[in-house]
Amino acid sequence: LLPPLSAMHSTICMGASVSMAHGIDKGSNGEYARKSVAVIGDSTFLHTGINGLINSFYNSGTSTVIILDNRITGMTGHQPNPATGISIKGSPAPQVNIEVLCRGMGISHVKVVDPFNVEECLNILKEETAREELSVIITNRPCIFADKSVISSPYYVLEDKCTGCKACVRLGCPAILWDSEKRLAFIDETLCTGCGLCPKVCKFEAIKKRGE
């Protein structure tokens, strides 16, 4: 289903993912999926996702809600939001702590994770999606457009070591592409920001950083 992410993307309205997951959770009675997962950005969560999460908590929901806290409003042009600590004029402003907000609702299972720590992310995802209670996972990393200081030398693929397993392709990174003729992955170095995620998922040490 829709590779490389193999997920269905349903867009109804801004902030609807949490309520939709809760609706599937309650309406399907496990018929369609064992566990429903909602994914929502930080700005959208603060805009209209909070009420859906409160409703899910109030009605004993069992979904897992993943909040992508990237300190920016990506969908409308990288504006600040109440979680960035910066006002629309660029001056310092009070900052909403999303973790504290979720715990303040009464949700017991709230985890904060660095999305660049692949192993920890996978372990927490497995743990929380196996839980038969409402849970929240907050990924905590600034958007590349919000913090360009993290951009570094690009990565490239060693063709003699690449086995074509597509583990890196499944990351969904726009810089990682698939050569259907060679049956190998390759990296568009003009798009690569040097984040270092792809070598962490490559078991064959086929991805290296330029200059190293």
C-alpha angles and dihedrals in degrees: 000000000000101000142238092035093029092209136120114243112207116186115188105145139327109296097007097121095085093049092043092052090050090049091051089046093054100031101047098044088211093308097120102027139002091225132016119216126196123200119198137161124242096250093046091047090055091044101052109335098084095071091051091052092049089051091050091050092047093050096046095252121185100203125123113231118203113200114196102211102192097149094241144076099246100174098060106034112299098286120164120257136195091280097054099070090228127103125228086261092055096252125125114280138176110284124221112223104218094197092053090045093054093046089048089061088061099256108151100196111061119147129184117204139176104238090211088065095081098180094050091046093052092047093050092045091052091046096049098041088053091053116100092214137074112279138173129213117193117197109206116203131115118246113257088243090055096048113025092168089088093064111112141158114323127249127237137196123249100221094200090059100038112103096187093244090143094221089133093044090056089063087079093226110161090222095058113081138175124238103211093192097051092032088225137117121245135184126231098222092198088066099037114104095189095245092151099226098121098059088052092062096040110097093187099057089238096140121076137174120245112254096023 
